[in-house]
């Protein structure tokens, strides 16, 4: 697999260069920087990055606008970086297609950790990571999870899911008809301690339902168990 390409979008050149240097220390080789939406969009089209680190406030607009444009053509992970700490800002970033949201000031080491977590979900590994086991293709009801957990099919059709949504589906498919708490889902899919990130899980579950359910308002597969979490409902006879 080729080395992942990272695009860092921030109009603070010193911060962008600091993040670039930190990511390089972690073994990443292909890192591009941009200081505006127009520059970032041109770089995105030219380099086809595998993950985007995106500042919310940019000279020519908001990073949310660029994320919407990216989501029209790509499902690469988008990690928002922002000085905005209100919960509504985080929810908005996730609702429009972001996969993670980190508030400033932050540790470059933390950003590098989150980048690694996102890329693992997208099927990439850094030099210090090695596969520990080989997974077989998993079929659960109408859903098929491929061997490296980077694609999910429903009734033979490839679902257009983000890295986080694939992670949730993998978690559900490995635990059919079992209640999974928000804490469990967050820690397994995001690779971090929960610390009250229930809104993050709720937003991603809602987006996932919109892609796998016939009617997202009346979910059949991902059901809510009040006060406990979520259950991936599949008739036992349909499991293989």
DAZIJO-V744321 format. One record per residue. N is the residue number from 1. RES is the residue in three letters. OMEGA is omega as a letter, one per 20 degrees, with the letter a starting at -180 (none if undefined). Layout:
BEGIN
N;RES;OMEGA
N;RES;OMEGA
END
This chain:
BEGIN
1;UNK;a
2;UNK;r
3;UNK;a
4;UNK;r
5;UNK;a
6;UNK;r
7;UNK;r
8;UNK;a
9;UNK;r
10;UNK;a
11;UNK;r
12;UNK;a
13;UNK;a
14;UNK;r
15;UNK;r
16;UNK;a
17;UNK;r
18;UNK;r
19;UNK;r
20;UNK;a
21;UNK;r
22;UNK;r
23;UNK;r
24;UNK;r
25;UNK;r
26;UNK;r
27;UNK;r
28;UNK;a
29;UNK;a
30;UNK;a
31;UNK;r
32;UNK;r
33;UNK;r
34;UNK;a
35;UNK;a
36;UNK;r
37;UNK;a
38;UNK;r
39;UNK;a
40;UNK;a
41;UNK;r
42;UNK;r
43;UNK;r
44;UNK;a
45;UNK;a
46;UNK;a
47;UNK;a
48;UNK;a
49;UNK;r
50;UNK;r
51;UNK;a
52;UNK;r
53;UNK;a
54;UNK;r
55;UNK;a
56;UNK;a
57;UNK;a
58;UNK;a
59;UNK;a
60;UNK;r
61;UNK;r
62;UNK;r
63;UNK;r
64;UNK;a
65;UNK;r
66;UNK;r
67;UNK;r
68;UNK;a
69;UNK;r
70;UNK;a
71;UNK;r
72;UNK;a
73;UNK;a
74;UNK;r
75;UNK;r
76;UNK;r
77;UNK;r
78;UNK;r
79;UNK;r
80;UNK;r
81;UNK;a
82;UNK;r
83;UNK;r
84;UNK;a
85;UNK;a
86;UNK;a
87;UNK;a
88;UNK;r
89;UNK;r
90;UNK;r
91;UNK;r
92;UNK;r
93;UNK;r
94;UNK;a
95;UNK;a
96;UNK;r
97;UNK;r
98;UNK;a
99;UNK;r
100;UNK;a
101;UNK;a
102;UNK;a
103;UNK;r
104;UNK;i
105;UNK;r
106;UNK;r
107;UNK;r
108;UNK;r
109;UNK;r
110;UNK;r
111;UNK;r
112;UNK;r
113;UNK;a
114;UNK;r
115;UNK;r
116;UNK;a
117;UNK;r
118;UNK;a
119;UNK;r
120;UNK;r
121;UNK;a
122;UNK;r
123;UNK;a
124;UNK;r
125;UNK;r
126;UNK;a
127;UNK;a
128;UNK;r
129;UNK;r
130;UNK;r
131;UNK;a
132;UNK;r
133;UNK;r
134;UNK;a
135;UNK;r
136;UNK;r
137;UNK;a
138;UNK;r
139;UNK;r
140;UNK;a
141;UNK;a
142;UNK;a
143;UNK;r
144;UNK;r
145;UNK;a
146;UNK;a
147;UNK;r
148;UNK;r
149;UNK;r
150;UNK;a
151;UNK;r
152;UNK;r
153;UNK;r
154;UNK;a
155;UNK;r
156;UNK;a
157;UNK;r
158;UNK;r
159;UNK;r
160;UNK;a
161;UNK;r
162;UNK;a
163;UNK;a
164;UNK;r
165;UNK;r
166;UNK;r
167;UNK;r
168;UNK;r
169;UNK;r
170;UNK;r
171;UNK;r
172;UNK;a
173;UNK;r
174;UNK;a
175;UNK;a
176;UNK;r
177;UNK;r
178;UNK;r
179;UNK;r
180;UNK;a
181;UNK;r
182;UNK;r
183;UNK;a
184;UNK;a
185;UNK;a
186;UNK;a
187;UNK;a
188;UNK;a
189;UNK;a
190;UNK;r
191;UNK;a
192;UNK;r
193;UNK;a
194;UNK;r
195;UNK;r
196;UNK;a
197;UNK;a
198;UNK;r
199;UNK;r
200;UNK;r
201;UNK;a
202;UNK;a
203;UNK;a
204;UNK;r
205;UNK;r
206;UNK;r
207;UNK;r
208;UNK;r
209;UNK;a
210;UNK;a
211;UNK;a
212;UNK;a
213;UNK;r
214;UNK;r
215;UNK;a
216;UNK;r
217;UNK;r
218;UNK;a
219;UNK;r
220;UNK;a
221;UNK;a
222;UNK;a
223;UNK;r
224;UNK;r
225;UNK;a
226;UNK;r
227;UNK;a
228;UNK;a
229;UNK;a
230;UNK;r
231;UNK;r
232;UNK;a
233;UNK;r
234;UNK;r
235;UNK;a
236;UNK;r
237;UNK;r
238;UNK;a
239;UNK;r
240;UNK;none
END
